[in-house]
Each structure stands twice: as structure tokens, then as C-alpha cells.
Amino acid sequence: MGLFNWFTQEIAMDLGTANTLIIHNDQVAVNEPSIVALNRNNPKEVLAVGKRALMMHEKTHESIRTVRPLKDGVIADFNAAELMIRELIKLVYPKKPLFPPSWRMMICIPSSITEVEKRAVRDSAEQAGAKEVYLIHEPMAAALGIGIDVEEPVGNMIIDIGGGTTGITVIALAGIVCDQSIRIAGDEFTADIMEALRRYHSLLIGERTAEQIKIQIGAATKDLDNPPDDIPVNGRDLVTGIPKQIMVSYQEIAEALDKSIFKIEEAILKALEQTPPELASDIYRRGLYLTGGGALLRGLDKRLSQKIKLPVHIADDPLKSVVRGTGIALQNYDKYPFVMR
Ligand SMILES: Nc1ncnc2c1ncn2[C@@H]1O[C@H](COP(=O)(O)OP(=O)(O)OP(=O)(O)O)[C@@H](O)[C@H]1O
């Protein structure tokens, strides 16, 4: 082993709109929300990253700014992205090593990304200390993470419902055959919940509260087999301006999310229409694979399979399948033809 290899450490990163995960030595070493808190007076100074920054979100005073550097799966704030990546990599080694390693990084990117956006990911990683950067398209990473043999001559449809976007992709022979992406995903579900409580209960709530409601009782259908109990929700009364509490049921949330889920269903149907017939017949036999945090929405698999009339499988650990697949690609970076250098 050469001196260079000795100091080279490998990490695989799922740089997501909502969450960033890093695999190092086959372990998920970092799993943090994609958010950073910066000093407004010195934008190069990071005050907190990940969960700590999220706790500050929507509660800051004028000298702190919390930033989500990614929007719809791509870098929207280059400076914040670079600082966030740098701080998250530091979490891999909580104790500062004597000789800082040089990083070989595999990062997943949305398949619809432009060359300029791709450059921004590479530059951010290099600025954050990466010596070698490899890229992989998210649906390919998701498929590897789910355990699909992406190289066989069989079509598989992967639906990745993340924070900013839902990607619907057909994969065969180690390539992407068709690909659709819509900007309706977890963040839109959260916004739907905020809007419904404002409209029907005159209750103003923040993004974090809405996301918690979604996670605790969010549902894609009003007809769940194991319904969760109603939960109390605190916010500010729109009319009186005074804080108040109401009880919210999962049926109300299912109603609020209905339109967005309908749009996802429509996009899946459109993608199926565009799939070449031989691959469509594989998908008919195998069904669809659902991944990303949105796959955890109660009853979504049931609703989709009723609408599309195909089996729908939820990935084992939908929030981690992309990073696991990115890790697998990193181990085989010189072998897989779809890894981008
Ligand atoms: N139990 C749950 N029920 C419903 N939604 C959930 C649940 N857990 C997480 N989510 C949502 O999943 C989304 C995050 O998913 P994920 O980490 O796959 O996205 P991402 O990779 O960061 O986003 P993108 O792929 O758009 O870049 C968030 O909107 C989050 O609120």
C-alpha cells in the first residue's frame, strides 16, 4: 500500500435536500438534516450544522441565519453547501486526526441535474477537502441500495420520494432508460399540512411542527389498517394572535396531502406509458420499488398499488437506500460503467 493510499479515506455521500448521510467504513457515520446555521456578520463562520442547526431554524435572531443549501435536489447556495459538507465530514472523525486524510468521495446527484449544477457539487466537495470526487445518479444508487441487480437485462422502476423531488426512473442494463422528476415530495407534503391547518383551523404552525405531524400521523389514505391516534398541535391563532392547541386526526392530514399524492400518481402513470413494452412487462412482473423518506407515509404503497394495479414494494430502510447504494458504488468505482469521474 502506497503512502497516498494510507492517507486516503473513502466516503459515500447522499447529499439530499432534506438529509445528508455519509457512509464511512461500511457504517452510516453521519445522518443529519441538510441545514447549516451561519453568522450573519461573518458568513464563513458556521455556528451549527445538522440537527443542532435545525433546532435553531425559525427561532433565530438577526445575527444568525439558518440555510438549507439544497433546493429540489441541487445546490442552491454554494457557500453554505461547501461549509455544510466540510462540517459534516468533520463528524466522521469527532476527534481531529493527527494527519488529516485525503478523501475519495462518491456523491449521488439527481439524474436531471445540469452540467453547471454537477460542477457545483464537485467544486463544493473539492473545496471541502476531497481529492478525488466521483458522482453517481441517485436512482442508480437507490437501486443498488435496494439490492437490485442493475446490470441484468431486466427493467426495474424505482420511485424515490425525497424532500424536494420525486424521481421515477426505469433502470436496465446498468443504465437509466426513462426518467421523470417532479417537484412534489416531502417538503410539499409539509407545506400542504401548514396550509390545511391555516385554512381549516385558523392555526399558524411552523415547518418543523408540520413535518412532525407528517411523521407522526401522516397518511396517504383515509382508510388505514392501523390508524394512529389523533395528536395535539400547538400554534398561533390567525384571528386572535394568541397561542392555541387543537387535536388533529390522520384523516385530516390524508385529505391535506391528497392533491400532491394525486400528482405523484399521475407522474408514475405517465412514466409507465413512456416505458418500452419489453421493460414494461418486466415491471408488470416485478412491481414498483418505493424509496426515500416519503415512502414511509402510511398507506402510500396500498394507495399506489390500488391506483396503478401493480405490486408496490417499500425499500427496507427507505431513508438509507440511496447512501447504501452510493457506498456499494464506491467499493466498485472502477468497475461500474455508470460511475462518473
Ligand atoms: N415517517 C415519515 N413519514 C413521512 N415522511 C417522512 C418520514 N420520515 C421522513 N420523511 C420525509 O422524507 C423527506 C426526506 O427524505 P430523504 O431523506 O429521502 O430526502 P432527500 O434525499 O434529502 O431529498 P431529495 O432526494 O429531494 O434531495 C422529508 O421531507 C421528511 O419529512
The ligand as an SDF file (V2000), in Angstrom:
LIG
                    3D

 31 33  0  0  0  0  0  0  0  0999 V2000
  -42.0420    8.6620    8.6780 N   0  0  0  0  0  0  0  0  0  0  0  0
  -42.1350    9.5470    7.6790 C   0  0  0  0  0  0  0  0  0  0  0  0
  -43.3250    9.7600    7.0540 N   0  0  0  0  0  0  0  0  0  0  0  0
  -43.4260   10.6360    6.0400 C   0  0  0  0  0  0  0  0  0  0  0  0
  -42.4020   11.3880    5.5720 N   0  0  0  0  0  0  0  0  0  0  0  0
  -41.2010   11.2090    6.1570 C   0  0  0  0  0  0  0  0  0  0  0  0
  -40.9970   10.2950    7.2310 C   0  0  0  0  0  0  0  0  0  0  0  0
  -39.6900   10.3550    7.6110 N   0  0  0  0  0  0  0  0  0  0  0  0
  -39.1040   11.2670    6.8110 C   0  0  0  0  0  0  0  0  0  0  0  0
  -39.9970   11.7870    5.9470 N   0  0  0  0  0  0  0  0  0  0  0  0
  -39.7820   12.8330    4.9430 C   0  0  0  0  0  0  0  0  0  0  0  0
  -38.8630   12.3840    3.9660 O   0  0  0  0  0  0  0  0  0  0  0  0
  -38.1990   13.5180    3.3910 C   0  0  0  0  0  0  0  0  0  0  0  0
  -36.7260   13.2610    3.3640 C   0  0  0  0  0  0  0  0  0  0  0  0
  -36.4570   12.1370    2.6160 O   0  0  0  0  0  0  0  0  0  0  0  0
  -34.9910   11.8420    2.0310 P   0  0  0  0  0  0  0  0  0  0  0  0
  -34.0010   11.9200    3.1280 O   0  0  0  0  0  0  0  0  0  0  0  0
  -35.1030   10.5950    1.2420 O   0  0  0  0  0  0  0  0  0  0  0  0
  -34.8630   13.1160    1.0740 O   0  0  0  0  0  0  0  0  0  0  0  0
  -33.5670   13.7720    0.4740 P   0  0  0  0  0  0  0  0  0  0  0  0
  -32.7250   12.7040   -0.1550 O   0  0  0  0  0  0  0  0  0  0  0  0
  -32.9260   14.6370    1.4840 O   0  0  0  0  0  0  0  0  0  0  0  0
  -34.2530   14.7000   -0.6400 O   0  0  0  0  0  0  0  0  0  0  0  0
  -34.0170   14.7810   -2.2210 P   0  0  0  0  0  0  0  0  0  0  0  0
  -33.9850   13.3520   -2.7260 O   0  0  0  0  0  0  0  0  0  0  0  0
  -35.2170   15.5340   -2.7190 O   0  0  0  0  0  0  0  0  0  0  0  0
  -32.7420   15.5260   -2.3820 O   0  0  0  0  0  0  0  0  0  0  0  0
  -38.5210   14.7220    4.2750 C   0  0  0  0  0  0  0  0  0  0  0  0
  -39.4820   15.5370    3.6180 O   0  0  0  0  0  0  0  0  0  0  0  0
  -39.1120   14.0750    5.5180 C   0  0  0  0  0  0  0  0  0  0  0  0
  -40.0560   14.9320    6.1320 O   0  0  0  0  0  0  0  0  0  0  0  0
  1  2  1  0
  2  3  1  0
  2  7  2  0
  3  4  2  0
  4  5  1  0
  5  6  2  0
  6  7  1  0
  6 10  1  0
  7  8  1  0
  8  9  2  0
  9 10  1  0
 10 11  1  0
 11 12  1  0
 11 30  1  0
 12 13  1  0
 13 14  1  0
 13 28  1  0
 14 15  1  0
 15 16  1  0
 16 17  2  0
 16 18  1  0
 16 19  1  0
 19 20  1  0
 20 21  2  0
 20 22  1  0
 20 23  1  0
 23 24  1  0
 24 25  2  0
 24 26  1  0
 24 27  1  0
 28 29  1  0
 28 30  1  0
 30 31  1  0
M  END
$$$$
